[in-house]
Amino acid sequence: MIHEVFSTLTARSGADHNLPKVITIVGGNGRMGKFFNNQLTAAGHRVNIVGSNWQGADSLLPQADLVLISVPIESTCEIIERTAQYLTPHTALADITSIKIEPVRAMLEHHSGAVMGLHPMFGPSVESFAQQKVVVCSGRNDAAFDWLLNLMRNQQAELIFSTPEEHDQMMVMIQATRHFCRLTQAVYLAQEKIDIDKSLSMSSPVYRQEIDILKRLLNQNPQLCIDIMLATEERCQAIKSLADTYNRLARLIEKKDREELIKEIESTQNFFSKQ
Ligand SMILES: NC(=O)c1ccc[n+]([C@@H]2O[C@H](COP(=O)([O-])OP(=O)(O)OC[C@H]3O[C@@H](n4cnc5c(N)ncnc54)[C@H](OP(=O)(O)O)[C@@H]3O)[C@@H](O)[C@H]2O)c1
């Protein structure tokens, strides 16, 4: 009750930016959840966790100043809807899902308080927000998140403000098709039983970097890679179109068609030179 009155007053005055916040992370035992827990706790805030058994949800969700959703992409919207049932308008609700249109829409639909979509453009192995990019999508009442954005800024994070639509469109290329290329390359190396250590012993630095990236991808939970590729129909179509491009070029290679291959390179050079 006291907390509620205090939250209402401070939310109205907007004057509590420096006070420790009470935060509940839904999915806080997961990899990104742990990262946010560490950062928020180190900054002096009090962090509670709701896991997949939802133990403590009735008390930990309604009392929070901020609820942060950090759960698998596929179940995010359903979990947002479930979470919102526990919240009053005084709680700010944010998510860190790698897609933004559907989660932001779900938060706005099911929660009447402050809403913001975030996408950290890094994995859980980093030590802080320093030099990392975070995409920020406004939902409602951005001011309620000033303290959180300032925490990231103070650690030298770069915040990129975008709409959910622009974010998702960019991530088709930045994440979905890239994951497919890397996965294909990794599957191919395994299928061909390549001696990776031997190949590294005579490789260029770029090849070594590529292998490191493939290893990082393979060390992640496979679910995340798959969710990133399958998250939207647009992503599935883009991956299909990329595979068609592979096939078109592979046919030119098969036919040893130098002329057409050079034309492909020249038209692509032309495109890149205009960027
Ligand atoms: N990993 C990355 O590199 C990365 C980068 C940027 C953004 N993201 C985004 O961050 C989010 C989390 O990714 P992650 O890699 O941290 O995943 P993760 O390690 O699999 O963690 C997900 C957490 O969600 C919890 N969870 C699953 N179902 C739940 C439910 N029904 N109710 C409540 N909690 C539930 C799990 O709880 P239990 O532990 O109790 O099972 C788990 O701890 C995703 O949306 C992803 O797109 C990830």
The ligand as a Gaussian input file, in Angstrom:
#p B3LYP/6-31G(d) Opt

LIG

0 1
 N       20.792000     -14.578000     -25.937000
 C       21.026000     -13.540000     -26.705000
 O       22.077000     -13.418000     -27.327000
 C       19.991000     -12.443000     -26.817000
 C       20.383000     -11.166000     -27.258000
 C       19.431000     -10.149000     -27.331000
 C       18.108000     -10.408000     -26.990000
 N       17.762000     -11.667000     -26.597000
 C       16.349000     -11.898000     -26.239000
 O       16.296000     -12.164000     -24.848000
 C       15.221000     -13.053000     -24.576000
 C       15.725000     -14.173000     -23.688000
 O       16.772000     -14.841000     -24.353000
 P       17.792000     -15.766000     -23.539000
 O       18.882000     -16.080000     -24.483000
 O       18.095000     -15.161000     -22.220000
 O       16.876000     -17.068000     -23.323000
 P       17.006000     -18.209000     -22.217000
 O       18.391000     -18.293000     -21.683000
 O       16.392000     -19.420000     -22.816000
 O       16.070000     -17.690000     -21.015000
 C       14.697000     -17.640000     -21.143000
 C       14.091000     -17.669000     -19.759000
 O       12.681000     -17.605000     -19.939000
 C       12.082000     -18.337000     -18.916000
 N       10.787000     -18.807000     -19.346000
 C       10.479000     -19.695000     -20.330000
 N        9.160000     -19.875000     -20.402000
 C        8.620000     -19.100000     -19.428000
 C        7.293000     -18.877000     -18.979000
 N        6.244000     -19.477000     -19.550000
 N        7.118000     -18.029000     -17.964000
 C        8.151000     -17.401000     -17.366000
 N        9.428000     -17.576000     -17.729000
 C        9.649000     -18.429000     -18.755000
 C       13.002000     -19.505000     -18.636000
 O       12.797000     -19.758000     -17.269000
 P       13.342000     -21.055000     -16.479000
 O       14.807000     -20.823000     -16.354000
 O       12.621000     -20.974000     -15.191000
 O       12.978000     -22.220000     -17.362000
 C       14.386000     -18.948000     -18.971000
 O       15.102000     -18.637000     -17.799000
 C       14.689000     -13.524000     -25.934000
 O       13.507000     -12.824000     -26.203000
 C       15.751000     -13.126000     -26.923000
 O       15.200000     -12.777000     -28.177000
 C       18.652000     -12.683000     -26.480000

